[in-house]
């Protein structure tokens, strides 16, 4: 689970966001959202809908902090909390 989340965060928030940053500035946050949301297709609707505002927030944090690590750590924490409460 964690290696998958790491790859997801590294490729989409790290590589893609920062690769687009120089050319598109803050718009890279929105541009990078499209493939991220597409990866959520097939998951519950509430998860798809929540990935938009939460994803924007995580992207903003990554963009301003110039690192995908805070978003990765938070994403792992959220996944583990949700898994715990869903399986509880």
PDB file as gemmi writes it, atoms N, CA and C in Angstrom:
CRYST1    1.000    1.000    1.000  90.00  90.00  90.00 P 1                      
ATOM      1  N   UNK A   1       0.823  -1.196   0.000  1.00  0.00           N  
ATOM      2  CA  UNK A   1       0.000   0.000   0.000  1.00  0.00           C  
ATOM      3  C   UNK A   1       0.866   1.259   0.000  1.00  0.00           C  
ATOM      4  N   UNK A   2       1.841   1.308   0.896  1.00  0.00           N  
ATOM      5  CA  UNK A   2       2.684   2.503   0.998  1.00  0.00           C  
ATOM      6  C   UNK A   2       3.527   2.704  -0.263  1.00  0.00           C  
ATOM      7  N   UNK A   3       4.114   1.632  -0.853  1.00  0.00           N  
ATOM      8  CA  UNK A   3       4.863   1.859  -2.100  1.00  0.00           C  
ATOM      9  C   UNK A   3       3.983   2.405  -3.232  1.00  0.00           C  
ATOM     10  N   UNK A   4       2.731   1.948  -3.289  1.00  0.00           N  
ATOM     11  CA  UNK A   4       1.809   2.459  -4.303  1.00  0.00           C  
ATOM     12  C   UNK A   4       1.523   3.937  -4.065  1.00  0.00           C  
ATOM     13  N   UNK A   5       1.256   4.308  -2.829  1.00  0.00           N  
ATOM     14  CA  UNK A   5       1.012   5.717  -2.504  1.00  0.00           C  
ATOM     15  C   UNK A   5       2.246   6.571  -2.786  1.00  0.00           C  
ATOM     16  N   UNK A   6       3.416   6.019  -2.492  1.00  0.00           N  
ATOM     17  CA  UNK A   6       4.641   6.760  -2.767  1.00  0.00           C  
ATOM     18  C   UNK A   6       4.789   7.014  -4.268  1.00  0.00           C  
ATOM     19  N   UNK A   7       4.565   5.975  -5.068  1.00  0.00           N  
ATOM     20  CA  UNK A   7       4.670   6.127  -6.523  1.00  0.00           C  
ATOM     21  C   UNK A   7       3.652   7.137  -7.032  1.00  0.00           C  
ATOM     22  N   UNK A   8       2.438   7.050  -6.534  1.00  0.00           N  
ATOM     23  CA  UNK A   8       1.354   7.952  -6.915  1.00  0.00           C  
ATOM     24  C   UNK A   8       1.739   9.398  -6.603  1.00  0.00           C  
ATOM     25  N   UNK A   9       2.167   9.629  -5.379  1.00  0.00           N  
ATOM     26  CA  UNK A   9       2.533  10.983  -4.954  1.00  0.00           C  
ATOM     27  C   UNK A   9       3.775  11.487  -5.697  1.00  0.00           C  
ATOM     28  N   UNK A  10       4.770  10.617  -5.843  1.00  0.00           N  
ATOM     29  CA  UNK A  10       5.998  11.037  -6.501  1.00  0.00           C  
ATOM     30  C   UNK A  10       5.748  11.411  -7.959  1.00  0.00           C  
ATOM     31  N   UNK A  11       5.017  10.561  -8.671  1.00  0.00           N  
ATOM     32  CA  UNK A  11       4.779  10.826 -10.093  1.00  0.00           C  
ATOM     33  C   UNK A  11       3.831  11.997 -10.322  1.00  0.00           C  
ATOM     34  N   UNK A  12       2.728  12.030  -9.589  1.00  0.00           N  
ATOM     35  CA  UNK A  12       1.720  13.049  -9.857  1.00  0.00           C  
ATOM     36  C   UNK A  12       1.978  14.370  -9.141  1.00  0.00           C  
ATOM     37  N   UNK A  13       2.317  14.308  -7.867  1.00  0.00           N  
ATOM     38  CA  UNK A  13       2.550  15.565  -7.147  1.00  0.00           C  
ATOM     39  C   UNK A  13       3.995  16.007  -7.250  1.00  0.00           C  
ATOM     40  N   UNK A  14       4.891  15.082  -7.346  1.00  0.00           N  
ATOM     41  CA  UNK A  14       6.296  15.445  -7.445  1.00  0.00           C  
ATOM     42  C   UNK A  14       6.703  15.749  -8.878  1.00  0.00           C  
ATOM     43  N   UNK A  15       6.769  14.727  -9.692  1.00  0.00           N  
ATOM     44  CA  UNK A  15       7.271  14.853 -11.056  1.00  0.00           C  
ATOM     45  C   UNK A  15       6.388  15.744 -11.929  1.00  0.00           C  
ATOM     46  N   UNK A  16       5.097  15.476 -11.987  1.00  0.00           N  
ATOM     47  CA  UNK A  16       4.205  16.222 -12.876  1.00  0.00           C  
ATOM     48  C   UNK A  16       3.997  17.662 -12.398  1.00  0.00           C  
ATOM     49  N   UNK A  17       3.688  17.845 -11.126  1.00  0.00           N  
ATOM     50  CA  UNK A  17       3.443  19.185 -10.603  1.00  0.00           C  
ATOM     51  C   UNK A  17       4.668  20.079 -10.769  1.00  0.00           C  
ATOM     52  N   UNK A  18       5.813  19.582 -10.378  1.00  0.00           N  
ATOM     53  CA  UNK A  18       7.013  20.408 -10.455  1.00  0.00           C  
ATOM     54  C   UNK A  18       7.555  20.501 -11.873  1.00  0.00           C  
ATOM     55  N   UNK A  19       7.238  19.514 -12.708  1.00  0.00           N  
ATOM     56  CA  UNK A  19       7.618  19.604 -14.110  1.00  0.00           C  
ATOM     57  C   UNK A  19       6.830  20.677 -14.851  1.00  0.00           C  
ATOM     58  N   UNK A  20       5.587  20.868 -14.451  1.00  0.00           N  
ATOM     59  CA  UNK A  20       4.733  21.884 -15.070  1.00  0.00           C  
ATOM     60  C   UNK A  20       4.890  23.261 -14.422  1.00  0.00           C  
ATOM     61  N   UNK A  21       5.485  23.302 -13.256  1.00  0.00           N  
ATOM     62  CA  UNK A  21       5.549  24.528 -12.450  1.00  0.00           C  
ATOM     63  C   UNK A  21       6.210  25.699 -13.175  1.00  0.00           C  
ATOM     64  N   UNK A  22       7.340  25.456 -13.811  1.00  0.00           N  
ATOM     65  CA  UNK A  22       8.077  26.549 -14.441  1.00  0.00           C  
ATOM     66  C   UNK A  22       7.281  27.189 -15.576  1.00  0.00           C  
ATOM     67  N   UNK A  23       6.608  26.374 -16.354  1.00  0.00           N  
ATOM     68  CA  UNK A  23       5.880  26.906 -17.509  1.00  0.00           C  
ATOM     69  C   UNK A  23       4.512  27.480 -17.142  1.00  0.00           C  
ATOM     70  N   UNK A  24       3.783  26.795 -16.246  1.00  0.00           N  
ATOM     71  CA  UNK A  24       2.397  27.174 -15.968  1.00  0.00           C  
ATOM     72  C   UNK A  24       2.175  27.840 -14.615  1.00  0.00           C  
ATOM     73  N   UNK A  25       3.208  27.958 -13.805  1.00  0.00           N  
ATOM     74  CA  UNK A  25       3.123  28.582 -12.473  1.00  0.00           C  
ATOM     75  C   UNK A  25       2.022  27.915 -11.631  1.00  0.00           C  
ATOM     76  N   UNK A  26       1.138  28.707 -11.011  1.00  0.00           N  
ATOM     77  CA  UNK A  26       0.089  28.158 -10.145  1.00  0.00           C  
ATOM     78  C   UNK A  26      -0.935  27.323 -10.912  1.00  0.00           C  
ATOM     79  N   UNK A  27      -1.087  27.559 -12.208  1.00  0.00           N  
ATOM     80  CA  UNK A  27      -2.030  26.769 -13.011  1.00  0.00           C  
ATOM     81  C   UNK A  27      -1.616  25.303 -13.062  1.00  0.00           C  
ATOM     82  N   UNK A  28      -0.350  25.011 -12.772  1.00  0.00           N  
ATOM     83  CA  UNK A  28       0.097  23.611 -12.753  1.00  0.00           C  
ATOM     84  C   UNK A  28      -0.651  22.806 -11.699  1.00  0.00           C  
ATOM     85  N   UNK A  29      -1.128  23.477 -10.655  1.00  0.00           N  
ATOM     86  CA  UNK A  29      -1.910  22.807  -9.616  1.00  0.00           C  
ATOM     87  C   UNK A  29      -3.197  22.241 -10.220  1.00  0.00           C  
ATOM     88  N   UNK A  30      -3.879  23.020 -11.040  1.00  0.00           N  
ATOM     89  CA  UNK A  30      -5.136  22.595 -11.668  1.00  0.00           C  
ATOM     90  C   UNK A  30      -4.874  21.581 -12.781  1.00  0.00           C  
ATOM     91  N   UNK A  31      -3.866  21.845 -13.608  1.00  0.00           N  
ATOM     92  CA  UNK A  31      -3.560  20.944 -14.724  1.00  0.00           C  
ATOM     93  C   UNK A  31      -3.225  19.549 -14.211  1.00  0.00           C  
ATOM     94  N   UNK A  32      -2.490  19.480 -13.151  1.00  0.00           N  
ATOM     95  CA  UNK A  32      -2.064  18.203 -12.597  1.00  0.00           C  
ATOM     96  C   UNK A  32      -3.209  17.439 -11.962  1.00  0.00           C  
ATOM     97  N   UNK A  33      -4.319  18.115 -11.671  1.00  0.00           N  
ATOM     98  CA  UNK A  33      -5.446  17.460 -11.020  1.00  0.00           C  
ATOM     99  C   UNK A  33      -6.147  16.454 -11.930  1.00  0.00           C  
ATOM    100  N   UNK A  34      -6.196  16.693 -13.231  1.00  0.00           N  
ATOM    101  CA  UNK A  34      -6.940  15.827 -14.151  1.00  0.00           C  
ATOM    102  C   UNK A  34      -6.506  14.359 -14.082  1.00  0.00           C  
ATOM    103  N   UNK A  35      -5.220  14.034 -14.259  1.00  0.00           N  
ATOM    104  CA  UNK A  35      -4.859  12.614 -14.180  1.00  0.00           C  
ATOM    105  C   UNK A  35      -5.056  12.041 -12.782  1.00  0.00           C  
ATOM    106  N   UNK A  36      -4.913  12.869 -11.771  1.00  0.00           N  
ATOM    107  CA  UNK A  36      -5.095  12.410 -10.402  1.00  0.00           C  
ATOM    108  C   UNK A  36      -6.545  11.974 -10.176  1.00  0.00           C  
ATOM    109  N   UNK A  37      -7.497  12.792 -10.623  1.00  0.00           N  
ATOM    110  CA  UNK A  37      -8.913  12.460 -10.459  1.00  0.00           C  
ATOM    111  C   UNK A  37      -9.267  11.224 -11.298  1.00  0.00           C  
ATOM    112  N   UNK A  38      -8.699  11.120 -12.487  1.00  0.00           N  
ATOM    113  CA  UNK A  38      -8.970   9.958 -13.336  1.00  0.00           C  
ATOM    114  C   UNK A  38      -8.540   8.651 -12.674  1.00  0.00           C  
ATOM    115  N   UNK A  39      -7.494   8.694 -11.888  1.00  0.00           N  
ATOM    116  CA  UNK A  39      -7.050   7.489 -11.182  1.00  0.00           C  
ATOM    117  C   UNK A  39      -8.027   7.070 -10.083  1.00  0.00           C  
ATOM    118  N   UNK A  40      -8.884   7.961  -9.672  1.00  0.00           N  
ATOM    119  CA  UNK A  40      -9.875   7.640  -8.644  1.00  0.00           C  
ATOM    120  C   UNK A  40     -11.134   6.990  -9.220  1.00  0.00           C  
ATOM    121  N   UNK A  41     -11.275   6.952 -10.534  1.00  0.00           N  
ATOM    122  CA  UNK A  41     -12.452   6.335 -11.146  1.00  0.00           C  
ATOM    123  C   UNK A  41     -12.502   4.867 -10.744  1.00  0.00           C  
ATOM    124  N   UNK A  42     -13.676   4.442 -10.324  1.00  0.00           N  
ATOM    125  CA  UNK A  42     -13.858   3.080  -9.847  1.00  0.00           C  
ATOM    126  C   UNK A  42     -13.907   2.992  -8.332  1.00  0.00           C  
ATOM    127  N   UNK A  43     -13.534   4.060  -7.672  1.00  0.00           N  
ATOM    128  CA  UNK A  43     -13.610   4.112  -6.207  1.00  0.00           C  
ATOM    129  C   UNK A  43     -14.980   4.671  -5.830  1.00  0.00           C  
ATOM    130  N   UNK A  44     -15.358   4.607  -4.557  1.00  0.00           N  
ATOM    131  CA  UNK A  44     -16.644   5.168  -4.143  1.00  0.00           C  
ATOM    132  C   UNK A  44     -16.759   6.654  -4.508  1.00  0.00           C  
ATOM    133  N   UNK A  45     -17.988   7.072  -4.829  1.00  0.00           N  
ATOM    134  CA  UNK A  45     -18.224   8.456  -5.265  1.00  0.00           C  
ATOM    135  C   UNK A  45     -17.728   9.488  -4.271  1.00  0.00           C  
ATOM    136  N   UNK A  46     -17.945   9.235  -2.998  1.00  0.00           N  
ATOM    137  CA  UNK A  46     -17.526  10.203  -1.984  1.00  0.00           C  
ATOM    138  C   UNK A  46     -16.012  10.385  -2.030  1.00  0.00           C  
ATOM    139  N   UNK A  47     -15.291   9.320  -2.309  1.00  0.00           N  
ATOM    140  CA  UNK A  47     -13.832   9.414  -2.392  1.00  0.00           C  
ATOM    141  C   UNK A  47     -13.405  10.227  -3.614  1.00  0.00           C  
ATOM    142  N   UNK A  48     -14.105  10.034  -4.717  1.00  0.00           N  
ATOM    143  CA  UNK A  48     -13.812  10.802  -5.933  1.00  0.00           C  
ATOM    144  C   UNK A  48     -14.086  12.282  -5.691  1.00  0.00           C  
ATOM    145  N   UNK A  49     -15.228  12.581  -5.073  1.00  0.00           N  
ATOM    146  CA  UNK A  49     -15.574  13.979  -4.816  1.00  0.00           C  
ATOM    147  C   UNK A  49     -14.632  14.633  -3.814  1.00  0.00           C  
ATOM    148  N   UNK A  50     -14.190  13.887  -2.826  1.00  0.00           N  
ATOM    149  CA  UNK A  50     -13.286  14.453  -1.823  1.00  0.00           C  
ATOM    150  C   UNK A  50     -11.867  14.604  -2.344  1.00  0.00           C  
ATOM    151  N   UNK A  51     -11.510  13.839  -3.381  1.00  0.00           N  
ATOM    152  CA  UNK A  51     -10.138  13.966  -3.885  1.00  0.00           C  
ATOM    153  C   UNK A  51      -9.922  15.304  -4.573  1.00  0.00           C  
ATOM    154  N   UNK A  52     -10.980  15.970  -4.982  1.00  0.00           N  
ATOM    155  CA  UNK A  52     -10.816  17.263  -5.654  1.00  0.00           C  
ATOM    156  C   UNK A  52     -10.406  18.358  -4.656  1.00  0.00           C  
ATOM    157  N   UNK A  53     -11.202  18.649  -3.615  1.00  0.00           N  
ATOM    158  CA  UNK A  53     -10.761  19.709  -2.686  1.00  0.00           C  
ATOM    159  C   UNK A  53      -9.511  19.327  -1.890  1.00  0.00           C  
ATOM    160  N   UNK A  54      -9.442  18.063  -1.456  1.00  0.00           N  
ATOM    161  CA  UNK A  54      -8.261  17.643  -0.700  1.00  0.00           C  
ATOM    162  C   UNK A  54      -7.027  17.632  -1.595  1.00  0.00           C  
ATOM    163  N   UNK A  55      -7.205  17.200  -2.833  1.00  0.00           N  
ATOM    164  CA  UNK A  55      -6.093  17.200  -3.777  1.00  0.00           C  
ATOM    165  C   UNK A  55      -5.590  18.598  -4.056  1.00  0.00           C  
ATOM    166  N   UNK A  56      -6.511  19.544  -4.189  1.00  0.00           N  
ATOM    167  CA  UNK A  56      -6.100  20.937  -4.397  1.00  0.00           C  
ATOM    168  C   UNK A  56      -5.300  21.445  -3.200  1.00  0.00           C  
ATOM    169  N   UNK A  57      -5.767  21.101  -2.021  1.00  0.00           N  
ATOM    170  CA  UNK A  57      -5.065  21.531  -0.805  1.00  0.00           C  
ATOM    171  C   UNK A  57      -3.670  20.902  -0.740  1.00  0.00           C  
ATOM    172  N   UNK A  58      -3.574  19.579  -0.989  1.00  0.00           N  
ATOM    173  CA  UNK A  58      -2.278  18.901  -0.975  1.00  0.00           C  
ATOM    174  C   UNK A  58      -1.346  19.459  -2.044  1.00  0.00           C  
ATOM    175  N   UNK A  59      -1.896  19.745  -3.229  1.00  0.00           N  
ATOM    176  CA  UNK A  59      -1.073  20.293  -4.313  1.00  0.00           C  
ATOM    177  C   UNK A  59      -0.548  21.676  -3.940  1.00  0.00           C  
ATOM    178  N   UNK A  60      -1.398  22.465  -3.326  1.00  0.00           N  
ATOM    179  CA  UNK A  60      -0.987  23.802  -2.900  1.00  0.00           C  
ATOM    180  C   UNK A  60       0.154  23.697  -1.879  1.00  0.00           C  
ATOM    181  N   UNK A  61       0.010  22.796  -0.928  1.00  0.00           N  
ATOM    182  CA  UNK A  61       1.056  22.590   0.079  1.00  0.00           C  
ATOM    183  C   UNK A  61       2.351  22.132  -0.593  1.00  0.00           C  
ATOM    184  N   UNK A  62       2.256  21.189  -1.509  1.00  0.00           N  
ATOM    185  CA  UNK A  62       3.440  20.706  -2.224  1.00  0.00           C  
ATOM    186  C   UNK A  62       4.058  21.824  -3.052  1.00  0.00           C  
ATOM    187  N   UNK A  63       3.211  22.588  -3.715  1.00  0.00           N  
ATOM    188  CA  UNK A  63       3.692  23.675  -4.571  1.00  0.00           C  
ATOM    189  C   UNK A  63       4.435  24.726  -3.749  1.00  0.00           C  
ATOM    190  N   UNK A  64       3.833  25.166  -2.664  1.00  0.00           N  
ATOM    191  CA  UNK A  64       4.448  26.204  -1.831  1.00  0.00           C  
ATOM    192  C   UNK A  64       5.671  25.676  -1.075  1.00  0.00           C  
ATOM    193  N   UNK A  65       5.590  24.417  -0.632  1.00  0.00           N  
ATOM    194  CA  UNK A  65       6.700  23.838   0.119  1.00  0.00           C  
ATOM    195  C   UNK A  65       7.796  23.266  -0.759  1.00  0.00           C  
ATOM    196  N   UNK A  66       7.543  23.199  -2.061  1.00  0.00           N  
ATOM    197  CA  UNK A  66       8.505  22.677  -3.032  1.00  0.00           C  
ATOM    198  C   UNK A  66       8.914  21.237  -2.739  1.00  0.00           C  
ATOM    199  N   UNK A  67       7.962  20.452  -2.201  1.00  0.00           N  
ATOM    200  CA  UNK A  67       8.226  19.056  -1.898  1.00  0.00           C  
ATOM    201  C   UNK A  67       6.912  18.284  -1.869  1.00  0.00           C  
ATOM    202  N   UNK A  68       6.945  17.051  -2.318  1.00  0.00           N  
ATOM    203  CA  UNK A  68       5.744  16.218  -2.277  1.00  0.00           C  
ATOM    204  C   UNK A  68       5.647  15.458  -0.954  1.00  0.00           C  
ATOM    205  N   UNK A  69       6.676  15.485  -0.128  1.00  0.00           N  
ATOM    206  CA  UNK A  69       6.698  14.712   1.116  1.00  0.00           C  
ATOM    207  C   UNK A  69       5.560  15.031   2.088  1.00  0.00           C  
ATOM    208  N   UNK A  70       5.226  16.290   2.364  1.00  0.00           N  
ATOM    209  CA  UNK A  70       4.095  16.537   3.275  1.00  0.00           C  
ATOM    210  C   UNK A  70       2.787  15.927   2.756  1.00  0.00           C  
ATOM    211  N   UNK A  71       2.551  16.027   1.464  1.00  0.00           N  
ATOM    212  CA  UNK A  71       1.337  15.443   0.885  1.00  0.00           C  
ATOM    213  C   UNK A  71       1.376  13.921   0.994  1.00  0.00           C  
ATOM    214  N   UNK A  72       2.524  13.329   0.754  1.00  0.00           N  
ATOM    215  CA  UNK A  72       2.668  11.869   0.848  1.00  0.00           C  
ATOM    216  C   UNK A  72       2.389  11.384   2.265  1.00  0.00           C  
ATOM    217  N   UNK A  73       3.002  12.025   3.244  1.00  0.00           N  
ATOM    218  CA  UNK A  73       2.822  11.612   4.643  1.00  0.00           C  
ATOM    219  C   UNK A  73       1.362  11.769   5.065  1.00  0.00           C  
ATOM    220  N   UNK A  74       0.742  12.866   4.694  1.00  0.00           N  
ATOM    221  CA  UNK A  74      -0.662  13.084   5.030  1.00  0.00           C  
ATOM    222  C   UNK A  74      -1.555  12.067   4.327  1.00  0.00           C  
ATOM    223  N   UNK A  75      -1.274  11.775   3.065  1.00  0.00           N  
ATOM    224  CA  UNK A  75      -2.060  10.801   2.314  1.00  0.00           C  
ATOM    225  C   UNK A  75      -1.973   9.419   2.969  1.00  0.00           C  
ATOM    226  N   UNK A  76      -0.784   9.007   3.375  1.00  0.00           N  
ATOM    227  CA  UNK A  76      -0.606   7.719   4.055  1.00  0.00           C  
ATOM    228  C   UNK A  76      -1.405   7.705   5.356  1.00  0.00           C  
ATOM    229  N   UNK A  77      -1.325   8.774   6.119  1.00  0.00           N  
ATOM    230  CA  UNK A  77      -2.053   8.868   7.382  1.00  0.00           C  
ATOM    231  C   UNK A  77      -3.562   8.734   7.144  1.00  0.00           C  
ATOM    232  N   UNK A  78      -4.094   9.444   6.163  1.00  0.00           N  
ATOM    233  CA  UNK A  78      -5.530   9.396   5.870  1.00  0.00           C  
ATOM    234  C   UNK A  78      -5.944   7.991   5.444  1.00  0.00           C  
ATOM    235  N   UNK A  79      -5.158   7.363   4.588  1.00  0.00           N  
ATOM    236  CA  UNK A  79      -5.490   6.007   4.127  1.00  0.00           C  
ATOM    237  C   UNK A  79      -5.528   5.036   5.301  1.00  0.00           C  
ATOM    238  N   UNK A  80      -4.528   5.091   6.184  1.00  0.00           N  
ATOM    239  CA  UNK A  80      -4.514   4.186   7.318  1.00  0.00           C  
ATOM    240  C   UNK A  80      -5.671   4.453   8.277  1.00  0.00           C  
ATOM    241  N   UNK A  81      -6.001   5.707   8.514  1.00  0.00           N  
ATOM    242  CA  UNK A  81      -7.133   6.035   9.397  1.00  0.00           C  
ATOM    243  C   UNK A  81      -8.439   5.514   8.787  1.00  0.00           C  
ATOM    244  N   UNK A  82      -8.643   5.759   7.483  1.00  0.00           N  
ATOM    245  CA  UNK A  82      -9.866   5.286   6.837  1.00  0.00           C  
ATOM    246  C   UNK A  82      -9.940   3.768   6.839  1.00  0.00           C  
ATOM    247  N   UNK A  83      -8.836   3.081   6.578  1.00  0.00           N  
ATOM    248  CA  UNK A  83      -8.819   1.616   6.600  1.00  0.00           C  
ATOM    249  C   UNK A  83      -9.173   1.119   7.983  1.00  0.00           C  
ATOM    250  N   UNK A  84      -8.652   1.773   9.028  1.00  0.00           N  
ATOM    251  CA  UNK A  84      -8.915   1.352  10.394  1.00  0.00           C  
ATOM    252  C   UNK A  84     -10.405   1.497  10.718  1.00  0.00           C  
ATOM    253  N   UNK A  85     -11.002   2.654  10.401  1.00  0.00           N  
ATOM    254  CA  UNK A  85     -12.394   2.882  10.746  1.00  0.00           C  
ATOM    255  C   UNK A  85     -13.355   2.099   9.866  1.00  0.00           C  
ATOM    256  N   UNK A  86     -12.997   1.851   8.623  1.00  0.00           N  
ATOM    257  CA  UNK A  86     -13.876   1.058   7.745  1.00  0.00           C  
ATOM    258  C   UNK A  86     -13.867  -0.397   8.193  1.00  0.00           C  
ATOM    259  N   UNK A  87     -12.721  -0.906   8.593  1.00  0.00           N  
ATOM    260  CA  UNK A  87     -12.611  -2.307   9.014  1.00  0.00           C  
ATOM    261  C   UNK A  87     -12.962  -2.507  10.484  1.00  0.00           C  
ATOM    262  N   UNK A  88     -13.221  -1.451  11.213  1.00  0.00           N  
ATOM    263  CA  UNK A  88     -13.519  -1.540  12.636  1.00  0.00           C  
ATOM    264  C   UNK A  88     -14.876  -2.049  12.863  1.00  0.00           C  
TER     265      UNK A  88                                                      
END                                                                             
